[in-house]
Amino acid sequence: MRVILSVFAGDLVFCWFASVYSAIAIIAAKFIGIPSVVIIGGVDAAKEPELNYGIWLSSWKSKLLSYALPLADCILAVDAGLKDDLVRLAQYNGKNISVLPTGYDAMFWKPLGEKEQIVLTVATATTEAAVRVKGLDTLIETVRLLPERSFLVIGTSPRMVQKLNPPENIKFKDAIPRRELLPYYQRAKIYCQPSRREGLPNTLCEAMACAAIPVVTDISGNRSAAGPDGILVPRSDPKALAAGIERAFTLTDADGARARARIVALFPKQNRERELLRIIDGLGQ
């Protein structure tokens, strides 16, 4: 009821992620004649039974979203792969879906000083399902193959760390505020994203903007961010990931600079802000 009352008090519905609440808001907005915008970020365009991941695993939520999403005035997916997934799952033409990547402040996310021989991963994982989605089980097996290398993971709960039974050359740190990740990105030579599923990962883009060399699984969001300036490996393959990390250690600061340049060129914060304002202004006409 609170969602519906809020819609009636507003001039525009703007939802981050397609959820039950956003579906109700879209329907209410359509009823009273105000525009609605939905941002698609990842879990809302996923149906991965083997990972227990995605809102579309629920039959009743799927039906609600399939009805509501075509009614939205504008749906913005942060990655083209998510648009394709949403069209397939919602089973409509997707004519109201566009791709608008997230944007990053290159004046904040920037390199500083010499890199250290560290492989960094940032992964919020408090459940076994999240561990698998983020590929941390694969990462642990990779770490065992590289006993001379140093790894750091930020964001995984101590309970999950204990279940992973990690080797000594990987350290874990509790989740910290996003902006406090900056010095860790700046220190790490390599950023590893071993996920089995991603939208357009903020952590990967931020680390690349800090000139970390990306070693990532070859899935849509990772591929969009890293492109030819990253090392892409198959998901769930510890040996391939280990080989990719070893290759990254042979690369130079110039390769890190190219990774940064890609994020600066493709995903500037000001482009997203400008496009969002243009879209919202257009809805009011």
TIKOLDREN-330107 format. One line per 3 residues: number of its first residue (from 1); their letters; for each residue x, y, z of N, C-alpha, C. Coordinates in Angstrom, 1 decimal, always signed. Layout:
N
NUM = A = X/Y/Z/X/Y/Z/X/Y/Z; ...
% end
This chain:
285
1 = MRV = +0.8/-1.2/+0.0/+0.0/+0.0/+0.0/+0.9/+1.3/+0.0; +2.0/+1.2/+0.7/+2.9/+2.4/+0.8/+3.4/+2.7/-0.6; +3.7/+1.7/-1.4/+4.2/+1.9/-2.8/+3.2/+2.7/-3.6
4 = ILS = +1.9/+2.2/-3.5/+0.8/+2.8/-4.3/+0.6/+4.2/-3.9; +0.6/+4.5/-2.6/+0.4/+5.8/-2.1/+1.5/+6.8/-2.5; +2.7/+6.2/-2.5/+3.9/+7.0/-3.0/+3.7/+7.4/-4.5
7 = VFA = +3.3/+6.4/-5.3/+3.1/+6.7/-6.7/+2.1/+7.8/-6.9; +1.0/+7.7/-6.2/-0.1/+8.7/-6.3/+0.4/+10.1/-5.9; +1.4/+10.2/-5.1/+1.9/+11.5/-4.6/+3.0/+12.0/-5.6
10 = GDL = +3.4/+11.3/-6.6/+4.6/+11.7/-7.4/+4.2/+12.0/-8.8; +5.2/+12.5/-9.5/+5.1/+12.8/-10.9/+5.8/+11.8/-11.9; +6.6/+11.0/-11.3/+7.4/+10.0/-12.1/+7.7/+8.8/-11.2
13 = VFC = +7.6/+7.6/-11.7/+8.1/+6.4/-11.0/+9.5/+6.1/-11.5; +10.4/+6.0/-10.6/+11.8/+5.6/-11.0/+12.3/+4.4/-10.1; +12.5/+3.3/-10.7/+12.8/+2.1/-9.9/+14.1/+1.5/-10.3
16 = WFA = +14.9/+1.2/-9.3/+16.2/+0.5/-9.5/+15.9/-1.0/-9.2; +16.0/-1.8/-10.3/+15.7/-3.2/-10.3/+14.3/-3.5/-10.5; +14.0/-4.5/-11.3/+12.6/-5.0/-11.5/+12.3/-6.0/-10.4
19 = SVY = +11.3/-5.6/-9.6/+11.0/-6.4/-8.4/+9.5/-6.4/-8.3; +9.0/-7.1/-7.3/+7.5/-7.0/-7.0/+7.1/-5.6/-6.7; +7.9/-4.8/-6.0/+7.5/-3.5/-5.6/+7.5/-2.6/-6.9
22 = SAI = +8.5/-2.8/-7.8/+8.6/-1.9/-9.0/+7.4/-2.3/-9.9; +7.1/-3.6/-9.9/+5.9/-4.0/-10.8/+4.6/-3.3/-10.3; +4.4/-3.3/-9.0/+3.2/-2.6/-8.5/+3.3/-1.1/-8.8
25 = AII = +4.5/-0.5/-8.7/+4.6/+0.9/-9.0/+4.3/+1.2/-10.4; +4.8/+0.3/-11.3/+4.6/+0.5/-12.8/+3.1/+0.5/-13.1; +2.4/-0.5/-12.5/+1.0/-0.7/-12.8/+0.2/+0.5/-12.2
28 = AAK = +0.6/+1.0/-11.0/-0.1/+2.1/-10.4/+0.2/+3.4/-11.3; +1.4/+3.5/-11.7/+1.7/+4.7/-12.6/+0.9/+4.7/-13.9; +0.8/+3.5/-14.5/+0.0/+3.4/-15.7/-1.4/+3.8/-15.4
31 = FIG = -2.0/+3.4/-14.3/-3.4/+3.6/-13.9/-3.6/+5.1/-13.8; -2.7/+5.9/-13.2/-3.0/+7.3/-13.0/-2.3/+8.2/-14.0; -1.6/+7.6/-15.0/-1.1/+8.3/-16.1/+0.2/+9.1/-15.9
34 = IPS = +1.1/+8.6/-15.0/+2.4/+9.2/-14.9/+3.5/+8.3/-15.5; +4.6/+8.8/-16.0/+5.6/+7.9/-16.6/+6.3/+7.1/-15.6; +6.9/+6.0/-16.0/+7.7/+5.1/-15.2/+9.0/+4.7/-15.9
37 = VVI = +10.1/+4.6/-15.1/+11.4/+4.1/-15.6/+11.9/+3.1/-14.7; +12.5/+2.0/-15.2/+13.0/+0.9/-14.5/+14.4/+0.7/-14.9; +15.3/+0.6/-13.9/+16.7/+0.2/-14.2/+16.9/-1.3/-14.0
40 = IGG = +17.4/-2.0/-15.0/+17.7/-3.4/-14.9/+19.2/-3.6/-14.6; +19.5/-4.3/-13.5/+20.9/-4.4/-13.1/+21.5/-5.8/-13.0; +20.7/-6.9/-13.0/+21.3/-8.2/-13.0/+20.4/-9.3/-12.5
43 = VDA = +20.1/-9.4/-11.2/+19.2/-10.4/-10.7/+17.8/-10.4/-11.3; +17.4/-9.2/-11.7/+16.1/-9.0/-12.2/+16.0/-9.4/-13.7; +17.1/-9.9/-14.3/+17.0/-10.4/-15.7/+17.6/-11.8/-15.7
46 = AKE = +17.5/-12.5/-14.6/+18.2/-13.8/-14.5/+17.2/-14.9/-14.1; +17.5/-16.1/-14.6/+16.8/-17.3/-14.2/+17.9/-18.4/-14.3; +18.6/-18.6/-13.2/+19.7/-19.6/-13.2/+19.4/-20.6/-12.1
49 = PEL = +18.7/-21.7/-12.4/+18.3/-22.7/-11.4/+19.5/-23.3/-10.7; +20.6/-23.5/-11.5/+21.8/-24.2/-10.9/+22.5/-23.3/-9.9; +22.2/-22.0/-10.0/+22.8/-21.0/-9.0/+21.9/-20.5/-8.0
52 = NYG = +20.6/-20.9/-8.1/+19.5/-20.4/-7.3/+19.5/-18.9/-7.3; +19.6/-18.4/-8.6/+19.8/-16.9/-8.8/+18.8/-16.4/-9.8; +18.1/-15.3/-9.4/+17.2/-14.6/-10.4/+15.8/-14.6/-9.9
55 = IWL = +15.2/-13.4/-10.1/+13.8/-13.3/-9.6/+12.9/-14.1/-10.5; +13.3/-14.4/-11.7/+12.5/-15.2/-12.7/+12.4/-16.7/-12.3; +13.0/-17.1/-11.3/+12.9/-18.5/-10.8/+11.5/-18.6/-10.1
58 = SSW = +10.9/-17.6/-9.6/+9.6/-17.6/-9.0/+8.5/-17.5/-10.1; +7.6/-18.5/-10.1/+6.6/-18.5/-11.1/+5.6/-17.3/-11.0; +5.2/-17.0/-9.7/+4.3/-15.9/-9.6/+4.9/-14.5/-9.8
61 = KSK = +6.2/-14.4/-9.4/+6.9/-13.1/-9.7/+7.1/-13.0/-11.2; +7.4/-14.0/-11.9/+7.6/-14.0/-13.3/+6.3/-13.5/-14.0; +5.2/-14.0/-13.6/+3.9/-13.6/-14.2/+3.6/-12.1/-13.9
64 = LLS = +3.9/-11.7/-12.7/+3.7/-10.3/-12.4/+4.6/-9.4/-13.2; +5.9/-9.7/-13.3/+6.8/-8.9/-14.1/+6.5/-9.0/-15.6; +6.1/-10.1/-16.1/+5.7/-10.2/-17.5/+4.6/-9.3/-17.9
67 = YAL = +3.7/-9.1/-16.9/+2.5/-8.2/-17.1/+3.0/-6.8/-17.0; +3.8/-6.5/-16.0/+4.1/-5.1/-15.6/+5.1/-4.4/-16.5; +6.2/-5.1/-16.9/+7.3/-4.5/-17.6/+6.9/-3.9/-18.9
70 = PLA = +6.1/-4.6/-19.7/+5.7/-4.0/-21.0/+4.9/-2.7/-20.8; +4.4/-2.4/-19.6/+3.6/-1.2/-19.3/+4.6/+0.0/-19.0; +5.8/-0.3/-18.6/+6.7/+0.8/-18.3/+7.0/+1.6/-19.5
73 = DCI = +7.2/+2.9/-19.3/+7.5/+3.8/-20.4/+9.0/+3.6/-20.8; +9.9/+3.3/-19.9/+11.3/+3.1/-20.3/+11.9/+2.1/-19.3; +12.6/+1.1/-19.9/+13.4/+0.2/-19.1/+14.9/+0.4/-19.6
76 = LAV = +15.7/+0.6/-18.7/+17.2/+0.8/-19.0/+18.0/-0.3/-18.4; +18.6/-1.1/-19.3/+19.5/-2.2/-18.9/+20.9/-1.7/-18.8; +21.7/-2.0/-17.8/+23.1/-1.5/-17.7/+24.0/-2.3/-18.7
79 = DAG = +23.5/-3.4/-19.3/+24.3/-4.1/-20.2/+23.4/-4.7/-21.3; +23.9/-4.8/-22.5/+23.1/-5.4/-23.6/+22.7/-6.8/-23.3; +23.5/-7.6/-22.7/+23.2/-8.9/-22.4/+22.0/-9.0/-21.5
82 = LKD = +21.8/-8.1/-20.6/+20.6/-8.1/-19.7/+19.3/-7.8/-20.5; +19.5/-6.9/-21.5/+18.3/-6.6/-22.4/+17.9/-7.9/-23.1; +18.8/-8.6/-23.6/+18.5/-9.8/-24.3/+17.8/-10.8/-23.4
85 = DLV = +18.4/-11.0/-22.2/+17.8/-11.9/-21.2/+16.4/-11.5/-20.8; +16.1/-10.2/-20.6/+14.8/-9.8/-20.2/+13.8/-10.0/-21.3; +14.1/-9.7/-22.5/+13.2/-10.0/-23.6/+12.8/-11.5/-23.7
88 = RLA = +13.8/-12.3/-23.5/+13.6/-13.8/-23.5/+12.7/-14.2/-22.3; +13.0/-13.7/-21.2/+12.2/-14.1/-20.0/+10.8/-13.6/-19.9; +10.7/-12.3/-20.3/+9.4/-11.6/-20.2/+8.5/-12.0/-21.4
91 = QYN = +9.1/-12.5/-22.5/+8.4/-12.9/-23.7/+7.6/-11.8/-24.3; +8.3/-10.7/-24.6/+7.7/-9.7/-25.4/+8.7/-9.0/-26.3; +8.3/-8.0/-27.1/+9.3/-7.5/-28.1/+10.4/-6.6/-27.5
94 = GKN = +10.2/-6.1/-26.3/+11.2/-5.3/-25.6/+11.4/-3.9/-26.2; +10.3/-3.4/-26.9/+10.5/-2.1/-27.5/+10.7/-1.0/-26.6; +10.4/-1.1/-25.3/+10.6/-0.1/-24.3/+11.9/-0.2/-23.6
97 = ISV = +12.8/-1.2/-24.0/+14.1/-1.4/-23.4/+15.2/-0.8/-24.1; +16.0/-0.1/-23.5/+17.3/+0.5/-24.0/+18.4/+0.1/-23.1; +19.6/+0.3/-23.7/+20.8/+0.0/-22.9/+21.5/+1.3/-22.5
100 = LPT = +21.7/+1.5/-21.2/+22.4/+2.6/-20.6/+23.3/+2.2/-19.5; +24.6/+2.1/-19.8/+25.5/+1.6/-18.8/+25.6/+2.5/-17.6; +26.0/+1.9/-16.5/+26.4/+2.7/-15.4/+27.6/+3.6/-15.7
103 = GYD = +27.8/+4.6/-14.9/+29.0/+5.5/-15.2/+29.9/+5.7/-14.0; +31.1/+6.1/-14.2/+32.1/+6.1/-13.2/+32.9/+7.4/-13.2; +33.1/+7.9/-12.0/+33.8/+9.2/-11.8/+35.3/+8.9/-11.9
106 = AMF = +35.9/+9.2/-13.1/+37.4/+8.9/-13.3/+38.3/+9.8/-12.5; +37.7/+10.9/-12.0/+38.5/+11.8/-11.1/+38.7/+11.2/-9.7; +37.7/+10.4/-9.3/+37.8/+9.7/-8.0/+38.5/+8.4/-8.1
109 = WKP = +38.0/+7.6/-9.1/+38.5/+6.2/-9.3/+39.7/+6.4/-10.2; +40.9/+6.5/-9.6/+42.1/+6.8/-10.4/+43.3/+6.1/-9.7; +44.3/+5.8/-10.5/+45.5/+5.2/-10.0/+46.3/+6.1/-9.1
112 = LGE = +47.1/+5.5/-8.2/+48.0/+6.3/-7.4/+49.2/+5.5/-7.0; +50.4/+5.9/-7.4/+51.6/+5.2/-7.0/+51.8/+3.8/-7.7; +52.8/+3.1/-7.2/+53.2/+1.8/-7.8/+52.2/+0.7/-7.4
115 = KEQ = +52.0/-0.2/-8.3/+51.1/-1.3/-8.0/+51.9/-2.4/-7.2; +51.1/-3.1/-6.4/+51.7/-4.2/-5.6/+51.3/-5.5/-6.3; +52.0/-6.6/-6.0/+51.8/-7.9/-6.7/+50.6/-8.6/-6.0
118 = IVL = +49.5/-8.0/-6.1/+48.3/-8.5/-5.4/+47.2/-8.8/-6.4; +46.4/-9.8/-6.2/+45.2/-10.1/-6.9/+44.0/-9.8/-6.0; +43.2/-8.8/-6.4/+42.1/-8.4/-5.6/+40.8/-8.8/-6.2
121 = TVA = +39.8/-9.2/-5.3/+38.5/-9.5/-5.7/+37.5/-8.8/-4.7; +36.5/-8.2/-5.2/+35.5/-7.6/-4.3/+34.2/-8.3/-4.5; +33.7/-9.0/-3.5/+32.5/-9.8/-3.7/+31.6/-9.8/-2.5
124 = TAT = +30.5/-9.3/-2.5/+29.5/-9.3/-1.4/+28.9/-10.7/-1.4; +29.2/-11.5/-0.5/+28.8/-12.9/-0.5/+28.5/-13.3/+1.0; +27.2/-13.4/+1.3/+26.8/-13.8/+2.7/+26.1/-15.1/+2.7
127 = TEA = +25.9/-15.7/+1.5/+25.2/-17.0/+1.4/+25.9/-17.9/+0.4; +25.6/-19.2/+0.5/+26.3/-20.2/-0.4/+25.9/-19.9/-1.8; +24.7/-19.4/-2.1/+24.3/-19.1/-3.4/+25.1/-17.9/-4.0
130 = AVR = +25.3/-16.9/-3.1/+26.1/-15.8/-3.6/+27.6/-16.2/-3.8; +28.1/-17.1/-3.0/+29.5/-17.6/-3.2/+29.6/-18.2/-4.6; +28.6/-19.0/-5.0/+28.6/-19.6/-6.3/+28.4/-18.6/-7.5
133 = VKG = +27.5/-17.6/-7.3/+27.3/-16.6/-8.3/+28.6/-15.8/-8.5; +29.2/-15.5/-7.5/+30.5/-14.7/-7.5/+31.7/-15.5/-7.9; +31.5/-16.8/-8.0/+32.6/-17.7/-8.4/+33.7/-17.8/-7.4
136 = LDT = +33.4/-17.6/-6.1/+34.4/-17.7/-5.1/+35.0/-19.1/-4.9; +34.1/-20.1/-5.1/+34.6/-21.5/-5.0/+35.6/-21.7/-6.1; +35.4/-21.2/-7.3/+36.4/-21.3/-8.3/+37.7/-20.6/-8.0
139 = LIE = +37.5/-19.4/-7.4/+38.7/-18.6/-7.0/+39.6/-19.4/-6.0; +38.9/-20.0/-5.0/+39.7/-20.7/-4.0/+40.5/-21.9/-4.6; +39.9/-22.6/-5.6/+40.6/-23.6/-6.3/+41.8/-23.0/-7.1
142 = TVR = +41.6/-21.9/-7.6/+42.6/-21.2/-8.4/+43.8/-20.8/-7.5; +43.4/-20.3/-6.3/+44.5/-19.9/-5.3/+45.3/-21.1/-4.9; +44.7/-22.2/-4.8/+45.5/-23.4/-4.4/+46.5/-23.8/-5.5
145 = LLP = +46.2/-23.4/-6.8/+47.1/-23.7/-7.9/+48.2/-22.7/-8.0; +48.1/-21.5/-7.2/+49.1/-20.5/-7.3/+49.6/-20.1/-5.9; +50.3/-21.1/-5.2/+50.6/-20.8/-3.8/+51.6/-19.7/-3.6
148 = ERS = +52.3/-19.2/-4.6/+53.3/-18.2/-4.5/+52.7/-16.8/-4.7; +51.4/-16.7/-5.1/+50.7/-15.5/-5.3/+49.9/-15.0/-4.1; +49.7/-13.7/-4.0/+48.9/-13.2/-2.9/+47.6/-12.7/-3.4
151 = FLV = +46.5/-13.1/-2.7/+45.1/-12.7/-3.1/+44.4/-12.1/-1.9; +43.5/-11.1/-2.2/+42.7/-10.5/-1.2/+41.3/-10.4/-1.7; +40.3/-10.8/-0.9/+38.9/-10.7/-1.2/+38.2/-9.8/-0.2
154 = IGT = +37.5/-8.8/-0.6/+36.8/-7.9/+0.3/+35.3/-8.1/+0.1; +34.6/-8.3/+1.2/+33.1/-8.3/+1.2/+32.5/-9.6/+1.6; +33.2/-10.7/+1.7/+32.6/-12.0/+2.0/+32.5/-12.2/+3.5
157 = SPR = +31.4/-12.7/+3.9/+31.2/-12.8/+5.4/+32.1/-13.9/+6.0; +32.5/-13.7/+7.2/+33.3/-14.6/+7.9/+32.8/-16.1/+7.9; +31.5/-16.2/+8.0/+30.8/-17.5/+8.0/+31.1/-18.2/+6.7
160 = MVQ = +31.0/-17.5/+5.6/+31.2/-18.1/+4.3/+32.7/-18.4/+4.1; +33.5/-17.5/+4.6/+35.0/-17.7/+4.5/+35.4/-19.0/+5.2; +34.8/-19.3/+6.3/+35.1/-20.5/+7.1/+34.6/-21.7/+6.3
163 = KLN = +33.5/-21.6/+5.6/+33.0/-22.8/+4.8/+33.9/-23.0/+3.6; +34.5/-21.9/+3.1/+35.4/-22.1/+1.9/+36.7/-22.8/+2.2; +37.1/-22.7/+3.5/+38.4/-23.3/+4.0/+39.5/-22.9/+3.1
166 = PPE = +39.8/-21.6/+3.0/+40.8/-21.0/+2.1/+42.2/-21.4/+2.5; +43.1/-21.4/+1.5/+44.6/-21.6/+1.8/+45.2/-20.3/+2.4; +46.4/-20.4/+2.8/+47.0/-19.3/+3.5/+47.3/-18.1/+2.6
169 = NIK = +47.4/-18.3/+1.3/+47.8/-17.1/+0.5/+46.7/-16.3/+0.0; +45.5/-16.5/+0.6/+44.4/-15.6/+0.3/+43.8/-15.1/+1.6; +43.7/-13.7/+1.6/+43.2/-13.1/+2.8/+41.8/-12.5/+2.5
172 = FKD = +41.0/-12.4/+3.6/+39.6/-11.9/+3.4/+39.4/-10.7/+4.4; +38.6/-9.8/+3.9/+38.3/-8.6/+4.7/+36.8/-8.4/+4.6; +36.2/-8.0/+5.7/+34.7/-7.7/+5.7/+34.4/-6.6/+4.8
175 = AIP = +33.1/-6.5/+4.4/+32.6/-5.5/+3.5/+32.9/-4.1/+4.1; +33.3/-3.2/+3.3/+33.5/-1.8/+3.7/+32.7/-0.9/+2.7; +32.5/+0.4/+3.1/+31.8/+1.3/+2.3/+32.5/+1.4/+0.9
178 = RRE = +31.7/+1.6/-0.1/+32.2/+1.6/-1.5/+33.4/+2.5/-1.7; +33.4/+3.7/-1.3/+34.4/+4.7/-1.5/+35.7/+4.3/-0.8; +35.6/+3.5/+0.2/+36.8/+3.0/+1.0/+37.6/+1.9/+0.2
181 = LLP = +37.0/+1.5/-0.9/+37.7/+0.5/-1.7/+38.8/+1.1/-2.5; +38.8/+2.4/-2.7/+39.7/+3.1/-3.6/+41.2/+2.7/-3.3; +41.7/+2.8/-2.1/+43.1/+2.4/-1.9/+43.5/+1.0/-2.3
184 = YYQ = +42.5/+0.1/-2.1/+42.7/-1.3/-2.5/+42.8/-1.5/-4.0; +41.9/-0.8/-4.7/+42.0/-0.8/-6.2/+43.3/-0.2/-6.6; +43.8/+0.8/-6.0/+45.0/+1.5/-6.4/+46.2/+0.6/-6.1
187 = RAK = +46.2/-0.2/-5.1/+47.3/-1.1/-4.7/+47.4/-2.3/-5.7; +46.3/-2.9/-6.0/+46.3/-4.2/-6.7/+46.7/-4.1/-8.2; +47.7/-4.9/-8.5/+48.1/-5.0/-9.9/+47.0/-5.7/-10.8
190 = IYC = +46.3/-6.7/-10.2/+45.3/-7.4/-10.9/+44.0/-7.4/-10.2; +42.9/-7.2/-10.9/+41.6/-7.4/-10.4/+40.9/-8.6/-11.0; +40.5/-9.5/-10.2/+39.9/-10.8/-10.7/+38.4/-10.8/-10.4
193 = QPS = +37.6/-11.1/-11.4/+36.2/-11.2/-11.3/+35.8/-12.6/-11.8; +35.7/-13.6/-10.9/+35.5/-15.0/-11.4/+34.0/-15.4/-11.4; +33.1/-14.4/-11.5/+31.7/-14.6/-11.4/+31.1/-15.6/-12.5
196 = RRE = +30.0/-16.2/-12.1/+29.2/-17.0/-13.1/+28.1/-16.2/-13.7; +27.8/-15.0/-13.1/+26.7/-14.2/-13.6/+27.0/-12.7/-13.1; +26.8/-11.8/-14.0/+27.0/-10.3/-13.7/+26.1/-9.5/-14.6
199 = GLP = +25.8/-8.3/-14.1/+25.2/-7.3/-15.0/+26.4/-6.5/-15.6; +26.7/-5.3/-15.2/+27.9/-4.6/-15.5/+28.5/-4.3/-14.2; +29.5/-5.0/-13.7/+30.0/-5.0/-12.3/+30.7/-3.7/-12.0
202 = NTL = +30.2/-3.0/-11.0/+30.8/-1.7/-10.6/+32.2/-2.0/-10.1; +32.4/-3.0/-9.3/+33.8/-3.3/-8.8/+34.8/-3.4/-9.9; +34.4/-4.1/-10.9/+35.4/-4.4/-12.0/+35.7/-3.0/-12.7
205 = CEA = +34.7/-2.3/-13.0/+34.9/-1.0/-13.7/+35.7/+0.0/-12.8; +35.4/+0.0/-11.5/+36.1/+0.9/-10.6/+37.6/+0.5/-10.5; +37.9/-0.8/-10.4/+39.2/-1.3/-10.4/+40.0/-1.0/-11.6
208 = MAC = +39.4/-1.2/-12.8/+40.0/-0.9/-14.0/+40.3/+0.6/-14.1; +39.4/+1.5/-13.7/+39.6/+2.9/-13.7/+40.8/+3.3/-12.8; +41.2/+2.4/-11.8/+42.4/+2.6/-11.0/+43.6/+1.8/-11.6
211 = AAI = +43.4/+1.4/-12.9/+44.5/+0.8/-13.6/+44.9/-0.6/-13.2; +43.9/-1.3/-12.5/+44.2/-2.7/-12.3/+43.9/-3.5/-13.5; +44.7/-4.5/-13.8/+44.5/-5.4/-15.0/+43.4/-6.4/-14.7
214 = PVV = +42.4/-6.4/-15.6/+41.3/-7.3/-15.3/+41.5/-8.7/-15.8; +41.2/-9.7/-14.9/+41.2/-11.1/-15.3/+39.8/-11.6/-14.9; +39.0/-11.9/-15.9/+37.5/-12.1/-15.6/+37.0/-13.2/-16.4
217 = TDI = +35.9/-13.8/-15.9/+35.2/-14.8/-16.6/+34.5/-14.2/-17.8; +34.4/-15.0/-18.9/+33.9/-14.6/-20.1/+32.3/-14.6/-20.1; +31.7/-13.7/-19.4/+30.3/-13.6/-19.4/+29.9/-12.1/-19.7
220 = SGN = +28.7/-11.9/-20.0/+28.3/-10.7/-20.8/+28.8/-9.4/-20.1; +28.5/-9.2/-18.8/+28.8/-7.9/-18.1/+30.3/-7.7/-18.0; +31.0/-8.8/-17.6/+32.5/-8.8/-17.5/+33.1/-8.4/-18.9
223 = RSA = +32.6/-9.1/-19.9/+33.1/-8.9/-21.3/+32.9/-7.5/-21.7; +31.8/-6.9/-21.4/+31.5/-5.5/-21.8/+32.5/-4.5/-21.2; +32.8/-4.8/-19.9/+33.7/-3.9/-19.2/+35.2/-4.1/-19.6
226 = AGP = +35.6/-5.3/-19.6/+37.0/-5.6/-19.9/+37.4/-5.5/-21.3; +36.6/-6.1/-22.2/+36.9/-6.0/-23.6/+38.2/-6.6/-24.0; +38.9/-6.0/-25.0/+40.2/-6.5/-25.4/+41.3/-6.1/-24.5
229 = DGI = +41.0/-5.3/-23.5/+42.0/-4.8/-22.5/+42.0/-5.7/-21.3; +41.3/-6.7/-21.3/+41.3/-7.7/-20.2/+41.6/-9.1/-20.6; +41.8/-9.9/-19.6/+42.0/-11.4/-19.9/+40.7/-12.1/-19.5
232 = LVP = +40.1/-12.7/-20.5/+38.8/-13.4/-20.3/+39.1/-14.9/-20.3; +38.4/-15.6/-19.3/+38.6/-17.0/-19.2/+37.2/-17.7/-19.0; +37.0/-19.0/-19.3/+35.8/-19.6/-19.1/+35.4/-19.6/-17.6
235 = RSD = +34.1/-19.6/-17.4/+33.7/-19.6/-16.0/+33.8/-21.0/-15.4; +34.0/-21.1/-14.1/+34.1/-22.4/-13.4/+35.3/-23.2/-13.8; +36.4/-22.5/-14.2/+37.6/-23.2/-14.7/+38.8/-22.7/-14.0
238 = PKA = +39.1/-23.3/-12.8/+40.3/-22.8/-12.0/+41.6/-22.8/-12.8; +41.9/-23.8/-13.6/+43.1/-23.9/-14.3/+43.2/-22.7/-15.3; +42.1/-22.4/-16.0/+42.2/-21.3/-17.0/+42.3/-20.0/-16.2
241 = LAA = +41.6/-19.9/-15.1/+41.7/-18.6/-14.3/+43.2/-18.5/-13.8; +43.8/-19.5/-13.3/+45.2/-19.4/-12.9/+46.1/-19.0/-14.0; +45.9/-19.6/-15.2/+46.7/-19.2/-16.3/+46.5/-17.8/-16.7
244 = GIE = +45.3/-17.3/-16.6/+45.0/-15.9/-16.9/+45.7/-14.9/-15.9; +45.7/-15.3/-14.6/+46.3/-14.5/-13.6/+47.8/-14.5/-13.8; +48.4/-15.6/-14.1/+49.8/-15.7/-14.4/+50.2/-14.8/-15.6
247 = RAF = +49.4/-14.8/-16.6/+49.6/-14.0/-17.8/+49.6/-12.5/-17.4; +48.6/-12.2/-16.5/+48.4/-10.8/-16.1/+49.6/-10.3/-15.4; +50.3/-11.1/-14.6/+51.5/-10.7/-13.8/+52.6/-10.4/-14.8
250 = TLT = +52.6/-10.8/-16.0/+53.7/-10.5/-17.0/+53.4/-9.2/-17.6; +52.2/-8.6/-17.5/+51.9/-7.4/-18.2/+52.5/-6.2/-17.4; +52.4/-5.0/-18.0/+53.1/-3.8/-17.5/+52.1/-2.7/-17.1
253 = DAD = +52.6/-1.7/-16.6/+51.8/-0.5/-16.2/+51.0/+0.0/-17.4; +51.6/-0.1/-18.6/+50.9/+0.4/-19.8/+49.6/-0.4/-20.0; +49.6/-1.7/-19.7/+48.4/-2.5/-19.8/+47.3/-2.0/-18.8
256 = GAR = +47.7/-1.7/-17.6/+46.8/-1.1/-16.7/+46.3/+0.2/-17.1; +47.1/+1.0/-17.7/+46.7/+2.3/-18.2/+45.6/+2.2/-19.3; +45.8/+1.1/-20.2/+44.8/+0.9/-21.2/+43.5/+0.4/-20.6
259 = ARA = +43.5/-0.3/-19.5/+42.3/-0.7/-18.9/+41.6/+0.5/-18.4; +42.3/+1.4/-17.8/+41.7/+2.7/-17.3/+41.1/+3.5/-18.4; +41.8/+3.6/-19.5/+41.4/+4.4/-20.6/+40.1/+3.9/-21.2
262 = RIV = +39.9/+2.5/-21.1/+38.7/+1.9/-21.6/+37.5/+2.4/-20.8; +37.6/+2.4/-19.5/+36.5/+2.8/-18.6/+36.2/+4.3/-18.8; +37.3/+5.1/-18.8/+37.1/+6.5/-19.0/+36.4/+6.8/-20.3
265 = ALF = +36.7/+6.1/-21.4/+36.1/+6.4/-22.7/+34.7/+5.8/-22.8; +34.4/+4.7/-22.3/+33.1/+4.0/-22.5/+32.1/+4.3/-21.4; +32.5/+4.5/-20.2/+31.5/+4.6/-19.1/+31.7/+5.8/-18.2
268 = PKQ = +31.8/+7.0/-18.8/+31.9/+8.2/-18.0/+30.6/+8.5/-17.3; +30.8/+8.9/-16.0/+29.6/+9.3/-15.2/+28.7/+10.3/-15.9; +29.4/+11.3/-16.4/+28.6/+12.5/-17.0/+27.7/+12.0/-18.2
271 = NRE = +28.2/+11.0/-18.9/+27.3/+10.5/-20.1/+26.0/+9.9/-19.5; +26.1/+9.1/-18.5/+24.9/+8.5/-17.9/+24.0/+9.6/-17.4; +24.6/+10.5/-16.6/+23.7/+11.6/-16.1/+23.0/+12.4/-17.2
274 = REL = +23.7/+12.7/-18.2/+23.1/+13.5/-19.3/+22.0/+12.7/-20.0; +22.3/+11.4/-20.2/+21.3/+10.6/-20.9/+20.0/+10.3/-20.1; +20.2/+10.1/-18.8/+19.1/+10.0/-17.9/+18.2/+11.2/-17.9
277 = LRI = +18.8/+12.4/-17.8/+18.1/+13.6/-17.8/+17.3/+13.8/-19.1; +18.0/+13.4/-20.2/+17.3/+13.5/-21.6/+16.1/+12.6/-21.6; +16.2/+11.4/-21.1/+15.1/+10.4/-21.2/+14.0/+10.9/-20.3
280 = IDG = +14.3/+11.3/-19.1/+13.2/+11.8/-18.2/+12.5/+13.0/-18.7; +13.3/+13.9/-19.3/+12.7/+15.1/-19.8/+11.8/+14.8/-21.0; +12.2/+13.8/-21.8/+11.4/+13.3/-22.9/+10.1/+12.7/-22.5
283 = LGQ = +10.1/+12.0/-21.3/+8.8/+11.4/-20.8/+7.8/+12.4/-20.4; +8.2/+13.6/-20.1/+7.3/+14.6/-19.6/+6.7/+15.4/-20.8; +7.1/+15.1/-22.0/+6.5/+15.8/-23.1/+5.3/+15.2/-23.8
% end
